[in-house]
Amino acid sequence: MVLVFGLMSFGCSQRNPAQVDYCLAALAGLEADRGRLEVMSVEGTGSSIVIKYRGRGERGIRCQFEGTAVSLDQLDLVEVVHDGKVVGPGRLTFLKRQLLSHEGFRVLHERVMLPPSGYFSLNAATGVYLQMSLSALPIASVYVLLALGFALVHGITGRINIAHGEFATVGAYAGFIGFMAFGALSIPLGIAAALLVAGIASGCAGLLTIYSVFVPLARREGQMLLVASVGLILIFEEGIRISHAARELWLPPVYSGPIALTLPPYVVTVTAMQLGLASATVVAVVTVLLIMRWTKFGLAWRAVADDALAARFMGLDPAHVLGLAALMAASLAGLGGLVVLLGYGNASHSMGLMLSVKAMVAALLGGMGSLGGAVAGALILVTVETLWVALFGGAYRDAAVFFMLVGILTLAPNGLLGLAGQSR
C-alpha cells in the first residue's frame, strides 16, 4: 500500500499533455491575431482542457475531448469554446482535419508562448547531467527493486536465479490489466489496482517457482538449478507471448506532463510519474530493509542464510523462510516491471532476461552477501549507464557496463560492499 500512496500523492491535477497540445494547436488556428499568444494558465482534468491567454486582451479557450487520459478516444476533439463562443460543426471539422496536423503544431510552437516556470537557473553543462539523472529515475527504480529481490533469494539459496526478471514481466502484464480495468474510472484508482494486481500476480508466480523448482533442487549437486531457471525463462516468455499474441503493451501517457525545475535558457524538466515512482521505490526499499533488520522474519532470514542446518536445529524451517523471501522478492520484481510500464509506457514479453542480467550485475557489484550492497550496486549501475550515455551516447552502453563489472570483480571478488559468507 505504501506504493499506492506514493504514486497517488502526485495525481491531484492530472492533465493529459497530448490533449493540452491539441488545445494549444486549436488556439493557434482559431486566433485571428497573427501575433504571439502568451499563455497565462492551463487548467482542467479528465477530458476538458481550459487555457487562458493574452492576445488582444485576456481571453480563453476550452477544449472538450471524447475520452479521458486513458481512453483510446482521448484525442477526439468534440467541442471547442473560443472566447465564450462555441465553434460550429463545420469549422470544428476543418480545424480537426487541417490545423491539428504537423503544420498546426509547427504554428503552435511559432506563435504560442508558454509562461516561464522553474525555481533556479543552471548552465547547459550542469543542466544536461541533472536532466539525464532525472530521466534515469524510472530505470534506477527498476534496478533497485529487482536487485534487492535477487539478493533476498540468493542470500538463502546461494544460487543464481536467472529467471528473476520474468517476475517483472508478470507484474507488468498483470498491472496493465488492472490499470485498464479501473483507469477509465479514475487514474489514481487505476494505478492502485495495477500495483495490487502486479504484486499479487508476481508474488504468486514467485511462490510457485520456489516450491516447485528451487526447494526440490536446492540441495542437488552441479548446475541443475541454473539449468532449471533457464527453462523457467522459456516457460514464462512463451506463455506470456502466446497468451497475448506476441503483442507489446502500450500505455497511454499518465502524469507525463513536464514540470520545469530550472529557468531559461536551459530548462530541466521532470514528470510527476518519475517523481512518484522514485518516491514509492524509496519507501518500498526502506520498508523492506527495516523489515529485514528489525523483525523476527529478518532474524530468521539471516540465520538461514548464515547456516541453514543450524537454523533447522534451532526450530526454524528453511523452506518456509525461503518461501516468504521468494514472495517478497517476486513482489518487488513485479513492482519493478510495473515501473517499466508506467515510467516508459510499454512492456514486452521478452524484457525479463535483460532485467535478470541487470539485477545480477547490480547484486554482484554491491556484494552478493549484502542486501544494502544490492541497492548500492543498482545505484552504481544506473549511474555508470547514465554517465556513459551523457558522455558517449547510447552505443556500447551495455558493453561498458559488463567491462566495468569484470574489472571490479577482478579487483574485489566479493563486490564493493559484500564479504564472503555474509548476508546482511
C-alpha positions, 0 to 999 in steps of 0.5 A, spaced: 500 500 500 505 504 501 506 504 493 499 506 492 500 512 496 506 514 493 504 514 486 497 517 488 500 523 492 502 526 485 495 525 481 491 531 484 491 535 477 492 530 472 492 533 465 493 529 459 499 533 455 497 530 448 490 533 449 493 540 452 497 540 445 491 539 441 488 545 445 494 549 444 494 547 436 486 549 436 488 556 439 493 557 434 488 556 428 482 559 431 486 566 433 485 571 428 491 575 431 497 573 427 501 575 433 504 571 439 499 568 444 502 568 451 499 563 455 497 565 462 494 558 465 492 551 463 487 548 467 482 542 467 482 534 468 479 528 465 477 530 458 476 538 458 482 542 457 481 550 459 487 555 457 487 562 458 491 567 454 493 574 452 492 576 445 488 582 444 486 582 451 485 576 456 481 571 453 480 563 453 479 557 450 476 550 452 477 544 449 472 538 450 475 531 448 471 524 447 475 520 452 479 521 458 487 520 459 486 513 458 481 512 453 483 510 446 478 516 444 482 521 448 484 525 442 477 526 439 476 533 439 468 534 440 467 541 442 471 547 442 469 554 446 473 560 443 472 566 447 465 564 450 463 562 443 462 555 441 465 553 434 460 550 429 460 543 426 463 545 420 469 549 422 470 544 428 471 539 422 476 543 418 480 545 424 480 537 426 482 535 419 487 541 417 490 545 423 491 539 428 496 536 423 504 537 423 503 544 420 498 546 426 503 544 431 509 547 427 504 554 428 503 552 435 510 552 437 511 559 432 506 563 435 504 560 442 508 562 448 508 558 454 509 562 461 516 561 464 516 556 470 522 553 474 525 555 481 533 556 479 537 557 473 543 552 471 548 552 465 547 547 459 553 543 462 550 542 469 543 542 466 544 536 461 547 531 467 541 533 472 536 532 466 539 525 464 539 523 472 532 525 472 530 521 466 534 515 469 529 515 475 524 510 472 530 505 470 534 506 477 527 504 480 527 498 476 534 496 478 533 497 485 527 493 486 529 487 482 536 487 485 534 487 492 529 481 490 535 477 487 539 478 493 533 476 498 533 469 494 540 468 493 542 470 500 538 463 502 539 459 496 546 461 494 544 460 487 543 464 481 536 465 479 536 467 472 529 467 471 528 473 476 526 478 471 520 474 468 517 476 475 517 483 472 514 481 466 508 478 470 507 484 474 507 488 468 502 484 464 498 483 470 498 491 472 496 493 465 490 489 466 488 492 472 490 499 470 485 498 464 480 495 468 479 501 473 483 507 469 477 509 465 474 510 472 479 514 475 487 514 474 489 514 481 484 508 482 487 505 476 494 505 478 492 502 485 489 496 482 495 495 477 500 495 483 495 490 487 494 486 481 502 486 479 504 484 486 499 479 487 500 476 480 508 476 481 508 474 488 504 468 486 508 466 480 514 467 485 511 462 490 510 457 485 517 457 482 520 456 489 516 450 491 516 447 485 523 448 482 528 451 487 526 447 494 526 440 490 533 442 487 536 446 492 540 441 495 542 437 488 549 437 486 552 441 479 548 446 475 541 443 475 538 449 478 541 454 473 539 449 468 532 449 471 531 457 471 533 457 464 527 453 462 523 457 467 525 463 462 522 459 456 516 457 460 514 464 462 516 468 455 512 463 451 506 463 455 506 470 456 507 471 448 502 466 446 497 468 451 497 475 448 499 474 441 506 476 441 503 483 442 507 489 446 503 493 451 502 500 450 500 505 455 497 511 454 501 517 457 499 518 465 502 524 469 507 525 463 506 532 463 513 536 464 514 540 470 520 545 469 525 545 475 530 550 472 529 557 468 531 559 461 535 558 457 536 551 459 530 548 462 530 541 466 524 538 466 521 532 470 514 528 470 510 527 476 510 519 474 518 519 475 517 523 481 512 518 484 515 512 482 522 514 485 518 516 491 514 509 492 521 505 490 524 509 496 519 507 501 518 500 498 526 499 499 526 502 506 520 498 508 523 492 506 530 493 509 527 495 516 523 489 515 529 485 514 533 488 520 528 489 525 523 483 525 523 476 527 522 474 519 529 478 518 532 474 524 530 468 521 532 470 514 539 471 516 540 465 520 538 461 514 542 464 510 548 464 515 547 456 516 541 453 514 542 446 518 543 450 524 537 454 523 533 447 522 536 445 529 534 451 532 526 450 530 526 454 524 524 451 517 528 453 511 523 452 506 518 456 509 523 462 510 525 461 503 518 461 501 516 468 504 523 471 501 521 468 494 514 472 495 517 478 497 522 478 492 517 476 486 513 482 489 518 487 488 520 484 481 513 485 479 513 492 482 519 493 478 516 491 471 510 495 473 515 501 473 517 499 466 510 500 464 508 506 467 515 510 467 516 508 459 509 506 457 510 499 454 512 492 456 514 486 452 514 479 453 521 478 452 524 484 457 525 479 463 532 476 461 535 483 460 532 485 467 535 478 470 542 480 467 541 487 470 539 485 477 545 480 477 550 485 475 547 490 480 547 484 486 554 482 484 557 489 484 554 491 491 556 484 494 552 478 493 552 477 501 549 484 502 542 486 501 544 494 502 550 492 497 544 490 492 541 497 492 548 500 492 550 496 486 543 498 482 545 505 484 552 504 481 549 501 475 544 506 473 549 511 474 555 508 470 549 507 464 547 514 465 554 517 465 556 513 459 550 515 455 551 523 457 558 522 455 558 517 449 551 516 447 547 510 447 552 505 443 556 500 447 552 502 453 551 495 455 558 493 453 561 498 458 557 496 463 559 488 463 567 491 462 566 495 468 563 489 472 569 484 470 574 489 472 571 490 479 570 483 480 577 482 478 579 487 483 574 485 489 571 478 488 566 479 493 563 486 490 564 493 493 560 492 499 559 484 500 564 479 504 564 472 503 559 468 507 555 474 509 548 476 508 546 482 511 
